[in-house]
Amino acid sequence: MRRAVPLLAVPFLVTLTSALVLVGCGRQSGPPASHGRPASSNDPAFQPLAAYDLPDEDGRTIERARWTLGRECMVRLGFGGLRNLDLDPVPAWPQRPSGTGVLTMAVYTSDDFRYGIQDPKEAERHGYHGAQADYERRHPKRKWTLPQYLALTGEFVGDDPESVHGHRIPEHGCLGEADRAIYGTSPRDRRNPVLELETRSLQQGMRDPAWKKADKAWSGCMRTAGYHYATPQDAVTGSDRTDQELKARLTGQRHDTTEPSAAERRAAVADARCKQRTGYVPAVHAIDVRIQNRLVTEHRTELDKQLRWERDAVRRAHDLLEDRS
């Protein structure tokens, strides 16, 4: 399931779109079977922890319910023009308008890019922005005024007003109020063991000697292409490109900062080709699967609890939508 979870780090606003993961139903013992996801551990798209998240359809049900309730709340706060806001598909998670004194940075992740860019054609189109492009294909971006943004998210910075049209903005905004109706509490106030363990698996995997060996082989391939990165994460950061891109912006050579630069696309293409030539993804995926299987065994009780909580939310979201149909 793709989700958008806002994280505040003043003066930065970070929007995180989590990994795409699916889960099956009716598990009695052992992990539930996934729906529409690879069942073989040899498939690089296979992720053991994916069994503990919601299927895409359930995720869409929650998104529709969240935005349906959020739209009602916005109308109640005086934004009558949003009464007929199109929710098919639901909009992308709101981002703070530019020019409001806060630097906004959006970070997107997806299981499809868990080990970085892998397809040279994808790299040529989107550079290292493939996860963002994938998310935005499913969630159209919409420009919000600052009052609308604040009312939707409740993410206040500095002297932002906490009321609109004489109404107090709910905690975490209208979308936060909707989440409390769906989940019983805000997901932002609750730790998610699935996401935590997905991150822990990568962190532990990258310290494994076999993972480091795969990084070294990939790095050697990249050197022959003219790049000096120790790991694929270094290529994504692209410190060697930062100065070039900043200079291009300052000199007016590049105005659109939402699209990857030519230098980024070239690096991403080389990155993907080196992953293919060195067998990078199968090597690190095997380590990742081994660690995830161990983490699932160690944390099954809390993973089961999280899954039940998510399924309860799906049922409430379905009932909320049924009541309004």
MIDODREN-429343 format. One line per field, with one value per residue (C-alpha): residue in one letter; residue number from 1; x, y, z. Coordinates in nm, 3 decimals. Example, Ala and Ser with C-alpha at 12.3 -4.5 7.8 and 13.67 -1.06 7.14 Angstrom:
# residues 2
residu: a,s $
num: 1,2 $
c1: 1.230,1.367 $
c2: -0.450,-0.106 $
c3: 0.780,0.714 $
# end
This chain:
# residues 325
residu: m,r,r,a,v,p,l,l,a,v,p,f,l,v,t,l,t,s,a,l,v,l,v,g,c,g,r,q,s,g,p,p,a,s,h,g,r,p,a,s,s,n,d,p,a,f,q,p,l,a,a,y,d,l,p,d,e,d,g,r,t,i,e,r,a,r,w,t,l,g,r,e,c,m,v,r,l,g,f,g,g,l,r,n,l,d,l,d,p,v,p,a,w,p,q,r,p,s,g,t,g,v,l,t,m,a,v,y,t,s,d,d,f,r,y,g,i,q,d,p,k,e,a,e,r,h,g,y,h,g,a,q,a,d,y,e,r,r,h,p,k,r,k,w,t,l,p,q,y,l,a,l,t,g,e,f,v,g,d,d,p,e,s,v,h,g,h,r,i,p,e,h,g,c,l,g,e,a,d,r,a,i,y,g,t,s,p,r,d,r,r,n,p,v,l,e,l,e,t,r,s,l,q,q,g,m,r,d,p,a,w,k,k,a,d,k,a,w,s,g,c,m,r,t,a,g,y,h,y,a,t,p,q,d,a,v,t,g,s,d,r,t,d,q,e,l,k,a,r,l,t,g,q,r,h,d,t,t,e,p,s,a,a,e,r,r,a,a,v,a,d,a,r,c,k,q,r,t,g,y,v,p,a,v,h,a,i,d,v,r,i,q,n,r,l,v,t,e,h,r,t,e,l,d,k,q,l,r,w,e,r,d,a,v,r,r,a,h,d,l,l,e,d,r,s $
num: 1,2,3,4,5,6,7,8,9,10,11,12,13,14,15,16,17,18,19,20,21,22,23,24,25,26,27,28,29,30,31,32,33,34,35,36,37,38,39,40,41,42,43,44,45,46,47,48,49,50,51,52,53,54,55,56,57,58,59,60,61,62,63,64,65,66,67,68,69,70,71,72,73,74,75,76,77,78,79,80,81,82,83,84,85,86,87,88,89,90,91,92,93,94,95,96,97,98,99,100,101,102,103,104,105,106,107,108,109,110,111,112,113,114,115,116,117,118,119,120,121,122,123,124,125,126,127,128,129,130,131,132,133,134,135,136,137,138,139,140,141,142,143,144,145,146,147,148,149,150,151,152,153,154,155,156,157,158,159,160,161,162,163,164,165,166,167,168,169,170,171,172,173,174,175,176,177,178,179,180,181,182,183,184,185,186,187,188,189,190,191,192,193,194,195,196,197,198,199,200,201,202,203,204,205,206,207,208,209,210,211,212,213,214,215,216,217,218,219,220,221,222,223,224,225,226,227,228,229,230,231,232,233,234,235,236,237,238,239,240,241,242,243,244,245,246,247,248,249,250,251,252,253,254,255,256,257,258,259,260,261,262,263,264,265,266,267,268,269,270,271,272,273,274,275,276,277,278,279,280,281,282,283,284,285,286,287,288,289,290,291,292,293,294,295,296,297,298,299,300,301,302,303,304,305,306,307,308,309,310,311,312,313,314,315,316,317,318,319,320,321,322,323,324,325 $
c1: 0.000,0.125,0.072,0.168,0.285,0.391,0.684,0.774,1.130,1.119,1.223,1.191,0.870,0.931,0.660,0.735,0.557,0.620,0.699,0.454,0.362,0.070,-0.080,-0.313,-0.606,-0.704,-0.362,-0.370,-0.006,0.294,0.288,-0.022,0.004,0.044,-0.207,-0.054,0.301,0.578,0.566,0.920,1.207,1.419,1.211,1.376,1.029,0.960,0.964,0.869,0.756,0.519,0.290,0.207,0.075,-0.252,-0.342,-0.357,-0.738,-0.766,-0.521,-0.733,-1.042,-0.868,-0.748,-1.099,-1.246,-0.974,-1.029,-1.408,-1.406,-1.137,-1.348,-1.646,-1.426,-1.292,-1.645,-1.728,-1.427,-1.558,-1.399,-1.729,-1.555,-1.410,-1.755,-1.717,-1.343,-1.272,-1.159,-1.127,-0.835,-0.760,-0.509,-0.146,-0.063,-0.080,0.245,0.298,0.273,0.601,0.688,0.556,0.894,0.944,1.166,0.965,1.138,0.948,1.101,0.944,1.025,0.883,0.965,1.019,1.324,1.429,1.771,1.783,1.724,1.741,1.597,1.813,1.505,1.334,1.656,1.672,1.316,1.312,1.668,1.638,1.281,1.112,0.932,0.797,0.680,0.513,0.331,0.221,0.078,-0.166,-0.219,-0.256,-0.079,-0.298,-0.199,-0.338,-0.351,-0.173,-0.503,-0.622,-0.292,-0.295,-0.658,-0.587,-0.267,-0.245,0.129,0.203,0.536,0.627,0.336,0.100,-0.262,-0.420,-0.773,-0.951,-1.279,-1.327,-1.289,-1.010,-0.814,-0.830,-0.516,-0.321,-0.582,-0.887,-0.694,-0.573,-0.930,-1.030,-0.752,-0.872,-1.221,-1.080,-0.804,-0.926,-0.601,-0.365,-0.117,0.136,0.117,0.171,0.486,0.457,0.665,0.645,0.815,1.063,1.165,1.189,1.438,1.622,1.659,1.829,2.055,2.164,2.198,2.430,2.670,2.683,3.018,2.835,2.641,2.964,3.116,2.823,2.871,3.240,3.169,2.907,3.144,3.417,3.175,3.073,3.439,3.478,3.178,3.348,3.174,3.330,3.058,3.120,2.754,2.432,2.310,2.600,2.488,2.137,2.271,2.502,2.724,2.926,2.613,2.501,2.745,2.673,2.297,2.319,2.535,2.288,2.002,2.192,2.292,1.941,2.038,1.787,1.449,1.248,1.379,1.102,1.254,1.581,1.878,2.058,2.354,2.125,1.971,2.315,2.432,2.113,2.147,2.507,2.390,2.117,2.347,2.613,2.356,2.264,2.625,2.739,2.430,2.387,2.013,1.998,2.299,2.163,1.803,1.904,2.058,1.755,1.513,1.719,1.720,1.350,1.257,1.447,1.287,0.940,1.001,1.130,0.849,0.551,0.330,0.359,0.335,0.012,-0.121,-0.038,-0.208,-0.527,-0.525,-0.492,-0.770,-1.001,-0.932,-1.024,-1.357,-1.432,-1.330,-1.559,-1.850,-1.789,-1.799,-2.109,-2.289,-2.222,-2.308 $
c2: 0.000,0.351,0.604,0.964,1.046,1.405,1.460,1.805,1.920,2.297,2.480,2.186,2.004,1.645,1.434,1.064,0.822,0.477,0.155,-0.033,-0.351,-0.593,-0.834,-1.131,-1.216,-1.500,-1.587,-1.852,-1.948,-1.805,-1.493,-1.431,-1.485,-1.168,-1.061,-0.993,-0.991,-1.242,-1.556,-1.670,-1.541,-1.545,-1.266,-0.929,-0.782,-1.033,-0.881,-1.090,-0.783,-0.694,-0.963,-0.735,-0.435,-0.375,-0.471,-0.181,-0.193,-0.163,0.124,0.301,0.249,0.425,0.705,0.763,0.767,1.000,1.252,1.219,1.308,1.568,1.734,1.749,1.905,2.166,2.269,2.293,2.523,2.756,2.627,2.578,2.576,2.233,2.077,1.909,1.835,1.544,1.240,0.995,0.957,1.125,1.411,1.379,1.457,1.839,2.030,2.374,2.649,2.792,3.145,3.106,3.125,2.752,2.526,2.221,1.893,1.585,1.240,0.940,0.574,0.259,-0.110,-0.092,0.125,-0.040,-0.119,0.194,0.243,-0.082,-0.010,0.203,0.317,0.427,0.603,0.786,0.917,1.002,0.989,0.918,1.050,0.727,0.673,1.028,0.987,0.658,0.818,1.123,0.906,0.770,1.089,1.409,1.710,2.002,2.353,2.466,2.814,2.848,2.861,2.547,2.370,2.458,2.350,2.019,1.928,2.139,2.166,2.509,2.686,3.009,3.253,3.047,3.110,2.811,2.919,2.979,3.163,3.186,2.809,2.637,2.396,2.039,1.867,1.756,1.936,1.797,1.496,1.423,1.444,1.198,0.961,0.961,0.867,0.583,0.452,0.563,0.754,0.932,0.700,0.980,0.935,0.561,0.370,0.138,-0.178,-0.269,0.051,0.036,-0.320,-0.247,0.026,-0.191,-0.469,-0.234,-0.089,-0.433,-0.561,-0.281,-0.384,-0.743,-0.834,-0.980,-0.653,-0.455,-0.686,-0.611,-0.237,-0.271,-0.450,-0.191,0.093,-0.050,-0.065,0.295,0.405,0.272,0.492,0.797,0.809,0.780,0.656,0.402,0.291,0.338,0.567,0.800,0.809,0.912,1.192,1.298,1.541,1.583,1.707,1.944,2.223,2.198,2.214,2.498,2.698,2.631,2.763,3.070,3.159,3.103,2.805,2.583,2.700,2.380,2.211,1.950,1.759,1.563,1.730,1.579,1.501,1.315,1.109,1.013,0.904,0.706,0.525,0.428,0.320,0.092,-0.061,-0.135,-0.300,-0.528,-0.603,-0.687,-0.879,-0.627,-0.660,-1.042,-1.031,-0.770,-0.894,-1.238,-1.072,-0.849,-1.144,-1.343,-1.052,-0.976,-1.339,-1.326,-0.994,-1.130,-1.425,-1.200,-0.944,-1.150,-1.052,-0.677,-0.727,-0.923,-0.647,-0.381,-0.584,-0.622,-0.247,-0.174,-0.418,-0.262,0.074,-0.067,-0.188,0.151,0.328,0.101,0.168,0.545,0.537,0.317,0.563,0.841,0.652 $
c3: 0.000,-0.078,0.200,0.256,0.605,0.682,0.913,1.045,1.096,1.119,0.909,0.670,0.584,0.484,0.322,0.325,0.102,0.238,0.060,-0.158,0.029,0.018,0.267,0.255,0.481,0.708,0.846,1.118,1.164,0.986,0.767,0.555,0.181,-0.023,-0.288,-0.627,-0.488,-0.559,-0.349,-0.434,-0.224,-0.539,-0.692,-0.610,-0.548,-0.269,0.082,0.388,0.582,0.299,0.436,0.728,0.541,0.360,0.005,-0.238,-0.254,0.123,0.114,-0.145,0.075,0.363,0.136,-0.001,0.349,0.478,0.200,0.214,0.584,0.524,0.257,0.492,0.759,0.515,0.421,0.791,0.839,0.571,0.250,0.067,-0.269,-0.183,-0.143,-0.483,-0.459,-0.694,-0.496,-0.783,-0.753,-0.423,-0.438,-0.344,0.016,0.051,0.029,0.173,-0.092,-0.211,-0.108,0.247,0.420,0.466,0.258,0.155,0.078,-0.034,0.004,-0.172,-0.123,-0.276,-0.256,-0.631,-0.553,-0.226,-0.372,-0.585,-0.953,-1.151,-1.496,-1.731,-1.924,-1.603,-1.503,-1.834,-1.786,-1.418,-1.285,-0.914,-0.902,-1.010,-0.678,-0.693,-1.053,-0.962,-0.668,-0.865,-1.142,-0.884,-0.682,-0.884,-0.738,-0.641,-0.541,-0.208,-0.057,0.277,0.474,0.292,0.355,0.725,0.762,0.589,0.773,1.089,1.026,1.169,1.139,1.317,1.325,1.110,1.220,1.392,1.303,0.971,0.910,1.285,1.335,1.527,1.305,1.444,1.566,1.257,1.048,0.873,0.743,1.096,1.224,0.951,1.051,1.411,1.293,1.082,1.307,1.651,1.692,1.461,1.282,1.323,1.700,1.682,1.590,1.292,1.346,0.977,0.865,1.154,1.071,0.700,0.784,1.036,0.780,0.535,0.805,0.921,0.567,0.462,0.741,0.614,0.447,0.146,0.100,0.124,-0.137,-0.370,-0.306,-0.393,-0.721,-0.815,-0.721,-0.943,-1.235,-1.173,-1.175,-1.527,-1.620,-1.468,-1.129,-0.786,-0.554,-0.279,-0.260,-0.457,-0.176,-0.255,-0.618,-0.519,-0.300,-0.583,-0.393,-0.714,-0.889,-0.613,-0.694,-1.067,-1.017,-0.766,-1.007,-1.289,-1.077,-0.962,-1.317,-1.447,-1.662,-1.487,-1.364,-1.319,-1.005,-1.004,-1.296,-1.273,-1.435,-1.732,-1.503,-1.262,-1.541,-1.677,-1.332,-1.274,-1.607,-1.524,-1.177,-1.316,-1.575,-1.314,-1.091,-1.382,-1.478,-1.124,-1.012,-0.733,-0.669,-0.634,-0.400,-0.158,-0.185,-0.054,0.252,0.302,0.286,0.538,0.784,0.733,0.798,1.127,1.223,1.144,1.375,1.653,1.626,1.511,1.806,1.744,1.367,1.415,1.640,1.380,1.109,1.316,1.382,1.011,0.920,1.179,1.016,0.675,0.811,0.965,0.644,0.443,0.680,0.664,0.285,0.284,0.512,0.260,-0.058 $
# end
